[in-house]
Amino acid sequence: MAKIESFKDLIVYQKAYKLAMEIFEISKDFPKDEKFSLTDQIRRSSRAVTSNLAEAWAKRRYDKAFINKLTDSLGEELETEVWLDYSKDCQYIPVDTHSRLFSEYEEVHRILISMINNSQKWCF
């Protein structure tokens, strides 16, 4: 296993970043009247998963602060799942795309939970 020197080395960060970029591309095709609601919200929440991970990494000196930022990341991940549901139910994304993205976000979710539950492994 490669040494983790930066939040960018975290598998969960890499997965979440890739997903946020995919959501950005997919959401380009959302209707213009969704610009200030669904489009902006799903982009914001998907990006916030990674930005909160970066903040958590910076706060590893303090276990509670680290867990707090990971919990924020988890909240943004769950919010993104909700926006994905709206995207599918409004028929902006196909069911198979929704299922795949949802499954990949569930993996991000599991990793975040593991990091929260094992914070002592990450903090110093």
Backbone as JSON Lines, residues from 0, in Angstrom:
{"i":0,"aa":"M","n":[0.85,-1.17,0.0],"ca":[0.0,0.0,0.0],"c":[0.89,1.24,0.0]}
{"i":1,"aa":"A","n":[0.56,2.19,-0.86],"ca":[1.34,3.42,-0.97],"c":[1.14,4.29,0.27]}
{"i":2,"aa":"K","n":[2.18,5.02,0.63],"ca":[2.1,5.91,1.78],"c":[1.17,7.08,1.46]}
{"i":3,"aa":"I","n":[0.32,7.4,2.42],"ca":[-0.61,8.5,2.25],"c":[0.03,9.75,2.83]}
{"i":4,"aa":"E","n":[0.34,10.69,1.95],"ca":[0.99,11.93,2.37],"c":[0.08,13.15,2.26]}
{"i":5,"aa":"S","n":[-1.02,12.98,1.55],"ca":[-1.94,14.09,1.31],"c":[-3.36,13.53,1.22]}
{"i":6,"aa":"F","n":[-4.33,14.4,1.45],"ca":[-5.72,13.98,1.3],"c":[-5.99,13.48,-0.12]}
{"i":7,"aa":"K","n":[-5.22,13.98,-1.09],"ca":[-5.4,13.55,-2.47],"c":[-4.97,12.11,-2.69]}
{"i":8,"aa":"D","n":[-4.2,11.55,-1.75],"ca":[-3.79,10.15,-1.83],"c":[-4.87,9.2,-1.32]}
{"i":9,"aa":"L","n":[-5.86,9.74,-0.62],"ca":[-6.92,8.89,-0.08],"c":[-7.81,8.34,-1.19]}
{"i":10,"aa":"I","n":[-8.05,7.05,-1.17],"ca":[-8.93,6.42,-2.17],"c":[-10.32,7.07,-2.15]}
{"i":11,"aa":"V","n":[-10.82,7.37,-0.95],"ca":[-12.14,7.97,-0.84],"c":[-12.17,9.34,-1.51]}
{"i":12,"aa":"Y","n":[-11.11,10.1,-1.37],"ca":[-11.03,11.41,-2.03],"c":[-11.04,11.22,-3.55]}
{"i":13,"aa":"Q","n":[-10.23,10.3,-4.03],"ca":[-10.13,10.06,-5.48],"c":[-11.47,9.62,-6.05]}
{"i":14,"aa":"K","n":[-12.16,8.74,-5.35],"ca":[-13.47,8.27,-5.82],"c":[-14.49,9.4,-5.82]}
{"i":15,"aa":"A","n":[-14.53,10.16,-4.72],"ca":[-15.5,11.24,-4.61],"c":[-15.22,12.35,-5.62]}
{"i":16,"aa":"Y","n":[-13.95,12.63,-5.88],"ca":[-13.6,13.65,-6.86],"c":[-14.05,13.23,-8.26]}
{"i":17,"aa":"K","n":[-13.77,11.97,-8.6],"ca":[-14.19,11.44,-9.9],"c":[-15.71,11.51,-10.05]}
{"i":18,"aa":"L","n":[-16.42,11.17,-9.0],"ca":[-17.88,11.23,-9.05],"c":[-18.38,12.67,-9.2]}
{"i":19,"aa":"A","n":[-17.77,13.61,-8.49],"ca":[-18.17,15.01,-8.6],"c":[-17.96,15.53,-10.02]}
{"i":20,"aa":"M","n":[-16.85,15.13,-10.63],"ca":[-16.6,15.55,-12.01],"c":[-17.61,14.92,-12.96]}
{"i":21,"aa":"E","n":[-17.98,13.68,-12.72],"ca":[-18.99,13.04,-13.56],"c":[-20.35,13.72,-13.4]}
{"i":22,"aa":"I","n":[-20.69,14.06,-12.18],"ca":[-21.95,14.78,-11.95],"c":[-21.93,16.14,-12.63]}
{"i":23,"aa":"F","n":[-20.8,16.81,-12.6],"ca":[-20.67,18.08,-13.31],"c":[-20.99,17.9,-14.79]}
{"i":24,"aa":"E","n":[-20.4,16.89,-15.4],"ca":[-20.63,16.65,-16.83],"c":[-22.09,16.28,-17.12]}
{"i":25,"aa":"I","n":[-22.64,15.39,-16.33],"ca":[-24.02,14.95,-16.52],"c":[-24.99,16.11,-16.34]}
{"i":26,"aa":"S","n":[-24.73,16.94,-15.33],"ca":[-25.66,18.02,-15.02],"c":[-25.65,19.14,-16.07]}
{"i":27,"aa":"K","n":[-24.69,19.13,-16.96],"ca":[-24.69,20.1,-18.06],"c":[-25.93,19.95,-18.93]}
{"i":28,"aa":"D","n":[-26.5,18.75,-18.95],"ca":[-27.68,18.48,-19.77],"c":[-28.99,18.67,-19.02]}
{"i":29,"aa":"F","n":[-28.94,19.08,-17.76],"ca":[-30.18,19.32,-17.01],"c":[-30.88,20.54,-17.61]}
{"i":30,"aa":"P","n":[-32.19,20.61,-17.5],"ca":[-32.92,21.77,-18.05],"c":[-32.46,23.09,-17.45]}
{"i":31,"aa":"K","n":[-32.51,24.13,-18.25],"ca":[-32.07,25.46,-17.8],"c":[-32.87,25.93,-16.58]}
{"i":32,"aa":"D","n":[-34.15,25.55,-16.48],"ca":[-34.95,26.01,-15.34],"c":[-34.56,25.32,-14.03]}
{"i":33,"aa":"E","n":[-33.65,24.36,-14.1],"ca":[-33.11,23.72,-12.89],"c":[-31.78,24.34,-12.47]}
{"i":34,"aa":"K","n":[-31.31,25.33,-13.2],"ca":[-29.99,25.92,-12.96],"c":[-29.77,26.32,-11.5]}
{"i":35,"aa":"F","n":[-30.72,27.01,-10.89],"ca":[-30.52,27.53,-9.54],"c":[-31.08,26.62,-8.47]}
{"i":36,"aa":"S","n":[-31.54,25.44,-8.87],"ca":[-32.02,24.51,-7.85],"c":[-31.23,23.21,-7.96]}
{"i":37,"aa":"L","n":[-31.7,22.29,-8.71],"ca":[-31.08,20.96,-8.75],"c":[-29.64,20.99,-9.26]}
{"i":38,"aa":"T","n":[-29.39,21.67,-10.37],"ca":[-28.05,21.66,-10.96],"c":[-27.01,22.22,-9.98]}
{"i":39,"aa":"D","n":[-27.27,23.4,-9.45],"ca":[-26.31,24.0,-8.51],"c":[-26.17,23.17,-7.24]}
{"i":40,"aa":"Q","n":[-27.27,22.62,-6.75],"ca":[-27.23,21.88,-5.49],"c":[-26.46,20.57,-5.61]}
{"i":41,"aa":"I","n":[-26.69,19.83,-6.69],"ca":[-25.99,18.55,-6.83],"c":[-24.5,18.78,-7.08]}
{"i":42,"aa":"R","n":[-24.18,19.83,-7.8],"ca":[-22.76,20.16,-8.02],"c":[-22.12,20.57,-6.71]}
{"i":43,"aa":"R","n":[-22.77,21.43,-5.94],"ca":[-22.23,21.9,-4.68],"c":[-22.02,20.76,-3.7]}
{"i":44,"aa":"S","n":[-23.04,19.92,-3.51],"ca":[-22.92,18.85,-2.52],"c":[-21.88,17.8,-2.92]}
{"i":45,"aa":"S","n":[-21.83,17.47,-4.21],"ca":[-20.85,16.47,-4.65],"c":[-19.43,16.98,-4.47]}
{"i":46,"aa":"R","n":[-19.22,18.27,-4.71],"ca":[-17.89,18.86,-4.52],"c":[-17.55,19.01,-3.04]}
{"i":47,"aa":"A","n":[-18.57,19.25,-2.22],"ca":[-18.34,19.44,-0.79],"c":[-17.87,18.16,-0.11]}
{"i":48,"aa":"V","n":[-18.17,16.99,-0.69],"ca":[-17.65,15.74,-0.12],"c":[-16.13,15.82,-0.08]}
{"i":49,"aa":"T","n":[-15.52,16.22,-1.18],"ca":[-14.06,16.28,-1.25],"c":[-13.49,17.47,-0.47]}
{"i":50,"aa":"S","n":[-14.14,18.6,-0.51],"ca":[-13.6,19.76,0.21],"c":[-13.63,19.52,1.72]}
{"i":51,"aa":"N","n":[-14.65,18.85,2.21],"ca":[-14.69,18.52,3.64],"c":[-13.65,17.46,4.0]}
{"i":52,"aa":"L","n":[-13.37,16.55,3.07],"ca":[-12.28,15.59,3.3],"c":[-10.94,16.32,3.44]}
{"i":53,"aa":"A","n":[-10.72,17.29,2.58],"ca":[-9.48,18.07,2.65],"c":[-9.38,18.79,4.0]}
{"i":54,"aa":"E","n":[-10.48,19.38,4.44],"ca":[-10.48,20.06,5.73],"c":[-10.25,19.08,6.88]}
{"i":55,"aa":"A","n":[-10.85,17.91,6.79],"ca":[-10.64,16.88,7.82],"c":[-9.17,16.51,7.9]}
{"i":56,"aa":"W","n":[-8.55,16.34,6.74],"ca":[-7.13,15.98,6.7],"c":[-6.28,17.03,7.42]}
{"i":57,"aa":"A","n":[-6.63,18.29,7.22],"ca":[-5.88,19.38,7.85],"c":[-6.08,19.41,9.36]}
{"i":58,"aa":"K","n":[-7.14,18.79,9.85],"ca":[-7.46,18.85,11.28],"c":[-7.16,17.54,12.0]}
{"i":59,"aa":"R","n":[-6.29,16.72,11.44],"ca":[-5.99,15.42,12.04],"c":[-5.31,15.51,13.39]}
{"i":60,"aa":"R","n":[-4.82,16.65,13.75],"ca":[-4.18,16.81,15.06],"c":[-5.22,16.67,16.17]}
{"i":61,"aa":"Y","n":[-6.46,16.97,15.85],"ca":[-7.55,16.96,16.84],"c":[-8.62,15.96,16.41]}
{"i":62,"aa":"D","n":[-8.71,14.86,17.14],"ca":[-9.62,13.77,16.79],"c":[-11.05,14.27,16.57]}
{"i":63,"aa":"K","n":[-11.55,15.09,17.48],"ca":[-12.94,15.54,17.37],"c":[-13.15,16.45,16.15]}
{"i":64,"aa":"A","n":[-12.19,17.29,15.85],"ca":[-12.29,18.16,14.67],"c":[-12.24,17.33,13.39]}
{"i":65,"aa":"F","n":[-11.36,16.33,13.38],"ca":[-11.26,15.41,12.24],"c":[-12.58,14.7,12.01]}
{"i":66,"aa":"I","n":[-13.14,14.15,13.06],"ca":[-14.43,13.44,12.94],"c":[-15.53,14.39,12.5]}
{"i":67,"aa":"N","n":[-15.51,15.61,13.03],"ca":[-16.53,16.6,12.67],"c":[-16.52,16.88,11.16]}
{"i":68,"aa":"K","n":[-15.35,17.09,10.6],"ca":[-15.27,17.38,9.16],"c":[-15.6,16.15,8.33]}
{"i":69,"aa":"L","n":[-15.22,14.96,8.8],"ca":[-15.62,13.74,8.09],"c":[-17.14,13.58,8.12]}
{"i":70,"aa":"T","n":[-17.74,13.95,9.25],"ca":[-19.2,13.88,9.37],"c":[-19.85,14.87,8.41]}
{"i":71,"aa":"D","n":[-19.25,16.05,8.25],"ca":[-19.75,17.0,7.26],"c":[-19.66,16.41,5.86]}
{"i":72,"aa":"S","n":[-18.55,15.75,5.57],"ca":[-18.37,15.11,4.26],"c":[-19.44,14.04,4.04]}
{"i":73,"aa":"L","n":[-19.71,13.27,5.08],"ca":[-20.74,12.24,5.01],"c":[-22.11,12.86,4.76]}
{"i":74,"aa":"G","n":[-22.4,13.97,5.41],"ca":[-23.67,14.67,5.18],"c":[-23.81,15.13,3.75]}
{"i":75,"aa":"E","n":[-22.74,15.64,3.18],"ca":[-22.76,16.09,1.77],"c":[-22.92,14.9,0.83]}
{"i":76,"aa":"E","n":[-22.3,13.78,1.18],"ca":[-22.45,12.57,0.37],"c":[-23.91,12.13,0.36]}
{"i":77,"aa":"L","n":[-24.55,12.12,1.53],"ca":[-25.96,11.73,1.59],"c":[-26.85,12.72,0.86]}
{"i":78,"aa":"E","n":[-26.54,14.01,0.97],"ca":[-27.31,15.01,0.22],"c":[-27.19,14.77,-1.27]}
{"i":79,"aa":"T","n":[-26.0,14.42,-1.74],"ca":[-25.81,14.13,-3.16],"c":[-26.67,12.95,-3.59]}
{"i":80,"aa":"E","n":[-26.8,11.94,-2.72],"ca":[-27.68,10.8,-3.03],"c":[-29.12,11.27,-3.23]}
{"i":81,"aa":"V","n":[-29.58,12.21,-2.41],"ca":[-30.94,12.74,-2.55],"c":[-31.09,13.44,-3.9]}
{"i":82,"aa":"W","n":[-30.11,14.28,-4.26],"ca":[-30.18,14.99,-5.55],"c":[-30.12,14.0,-6.71]}
{"i":83,"aa":"L","n":[-29.39,12.91,-6.55],"ca":[-29.39,11.88,-7.59],"c":[-30.78,11.26,-7.75]}
{"i":84,"aa":"D","n":[-31.46,11.05,-6.62],"ca":[-32.83,10.52,-6.68],"c":[-33.74,11.47,-7.43]}
{"i":85,"aa":"Y","n":[-33.65,12.77,-7.13],"ca":[-34.46,13.76,-7.86],"c":[-34.11,13.75,-9.35]}
{"i":86,"aa":"S","n":[-32.83,13.66,-9.65],"ca":[-32.4,13.65,-11.05],"c":[-33.0,12.47,-11.81]}
{"i":87,"aa":"K","n":[-33.05,11.33,-11.15],"ca":[-33.65,10.14,-11.78],"c":[-35.16,10.3,-11.89]}
{"i":88,"aa":"D","n":[-35.8,10.69,-10.79],"ca":[-37.26,10.77,-10.78],"c":[-37.81,11.87,-11.68]}
{"i":89,"aa":"C","n":[-37.01,12.9,-11.93],"ca":[-37.39,13.95,-12.89],"c":[-37.0,13.56,-14.31]}
{"i":90,"aa":"Q","n":[-36.42,12.4,-14.45],"ca":[-36.0,11.83,-15.73],"c":[-34.9,12.65,-16.41]}
{"i":91,"aa":"Y","n":[-34.0,13.2,-15.6],"ca":[-32.84,13.91,-16.14],"c":[-31.66,12.98,-16.34]}
{"i":92,"aa":"I","n":[-31.65,11.87,-15.61],"ca":[-30.62,10.84,-15.8],"c":[-31.31,9.49,-15.91]}
{"i":93,"aa":"P","n":[-30.75,8.59,-16.71],"ca":[-31.34,7.25,-16.84],"c":[-31.19,6.45,-15.54]}
{"i":94,"aa":"V","n":[-32.06,5.49,-15.37],"ca":[-32.06,4.64,-14.17],"c":[-30.72,3.94,-14.0]}
{"i":95,"aa":"D","n":[-30.13,3.46,-15.09],"ca":[-28.85,2.74,-14.96],"c":[-27.72,3.68,-14.51]}
{"i":96,"aa":"T","n":[-27.73,4.92,-14.95],"ca":[-26.74,5.9,-14.51],"c":[-26.94,6.18,-13.02]}
{"i":97,"aa":"H","n":[-28.17,6.38,-12.62],"ca":[-28.49,6.59,-11.21],"c":[-27.99,5.42,-10.36]}
{"i":98,"aa":"S","n":[-28.29,4.22,-10.78],"ca":[-27.9,3.03,-10.01],"c":[-26.39,2.93,-9.86]}
{"i":99,"aa":"R","n":[-25.68,3.2,-10.93],"ca":[-24.21,3.12,-10.89],"c":[-23.64,4.19,-9.98]}
{"i":100,"aa":"L","n":[-24.08,5.43,-10.15],"ca":[-23.58,6.52,-9.31],"c":[-23.94,6.29,-7.84]}
{"i":101,"aa":"F","n":[-25.16,5.84,-7.61],"ca":[-25.6,5.58,-6.25],"c":[-24.74,4.51,-5.6]}
{"i":102,"aa":"S","n":[-24.45,3.48,-6.35],"ca":[-23.61,2.4,-5.84],"c":[-22.2,2.9,-5.52]}
{"i":103,"aa":"E","n":[-21.66,3.74,-6.37],"ca":[-20.32,4.29,-6.12],"c":[-20.33,5.23,-4.91]}
{"i":104,"aa":"Y","n":[-21.42,5.99,-4.74],"ca":[-21.52,6.84,-3.56],"c":[-21.69,6.02,-2.29]}
{"i":105,"aa":"E","n":[-22.34,4.87,-2.38],"ca":[-22.45,3.99,-1.21],"c":[-21.07,3.52,-0.77]}
{"i":106,"aa":"E","n":[-20.18,3.29,-1.72],"ca":[-18.81,2.92,-1.37],"c":[-18.09,4.07,-0.66]}
{"i":107,"aa":"V","n":[-18.25,5.28,-1.17],"ca":[-17.69,6.47,-0.51],"c":[-18.24,6.55,0.91]}
{"i":108,"aa":"H","n":[-19.53,6.32,1.06],"ca":[-20.2,6.35,2.36],"c":[-19.55,5.36,3.33]}
{"i":109,"aa":"R","n":[-19.35,4.13,2.88],"ca":[-18.76,3.09,3.73],"c":[-17.34,3.47,4.17]}
{"i":110,"aa":"I","n":[-16.57,4.04,3.25],"ca":[-15.2,4.43,3.6],"c":[-15.21,5.56,4.62]}
{"i":111,"aa":"L","n":[-16.08,6.55,4.44],"ca":[-16.17,7.65,5.39],"c":[-16.56,7.15,6.78]}
{"i":112,"aa":"I","n":[-17.52,6.24,6.84],"ca":[-17.93,5.66,8.12],"c":[-16.75,4.94,8.78]}
{"i":113,"aa":"S","n":[-16.0,4.2,7.99],"ca":[-14.83,3.49,8.51],"c":[-13.79,4.47,9.05]}
{"i":114,"aa":"M","n":[-13.57,5.56,8.34],"ca":[-12.61,6.57,8.81],"c":[-13.08,7.21,10.12]}
{"i":115,"aa":"I","n":[-14.38,7.47,10.21],"ca":[-14.94,8.06,11.43],"c":[-14.78,7.07,12.59]}
{"i":116,"aa":"N","n":[-15.11,5.83,12.34],"ca":[-15.05,4.81,13.4],"c":[-13.62,4.44,13.79]}
{"i":117,"aa":"N","n":[-12.65,4.75,12.94],"ca":[-11.25,4.43,13.21],"c":[-10.38,5.68,13.14]}
{"i":118,"aa":"S","n":[-10.9,6.77,13.65],"ca":[-10.21,8.06,13.53],"c":[-8.81,8.03,14.15]}
{"i":119,"aa":"Q","n":[-8.62,7.24,15.19],"ca":[-7.31,7.17,15.84],"c":[-6.24,6.69,14.89]}
{"i":120,"aa":"K","n":[-6.61,5.94,13.87],"ca":[-5.64,5.48,12.86],"c":[-5.12,6.65,12.0]}
{"i":121,"aa":"W","n":[-5.94,7.68,11.86],"ca":[-5.63,8.79,10.98],"c":[-5.06,10.0,11.71]}
{"i":122,"aa":"C","n":[-5.38,10.13,12.99],"ca":[-4.97,11.31,13.74],"c":[-3.64,11.09,14.44]}
{"i":123,"aa":"F","n":[-2.97,12.18,14.77],"ca":[-1.71,12.09,15.5],"c":[-1.73,12.95,16.73]}
